[in-house]
Amino acid sequence: MKWNAIFDKLTGKQAEDPNAWHFRTSIMCNGCIAKITPVLDGAEGIASWKVALDTPDRVLTVVPDGISEEELMALVRGAGFTIEHM
């Protein structure tokens, strides 16, 4: 999985990239992660991504590097998942 951690120098905790996008998804489990990983890792224009399975909205966080939101959403839908803006 492509994910470049950014750390807050004061707290030492991981900080959120200010350019990150957040989406509600139907990515529910590790099996879903296994299905979406080659799609997102293979896509041009995505710097990093992660899914928070421990949240009710199953939040997909993406740091774009040239991909449009529409292209990203089409990739996720094409893999069989729902996705919507938060």
Helices and strands as residue ranges (DSSP letters): E 6-7, E 14-15, E 21-25, H 30-41, E 46-52, E 59-64, H 69-78, E 83-85
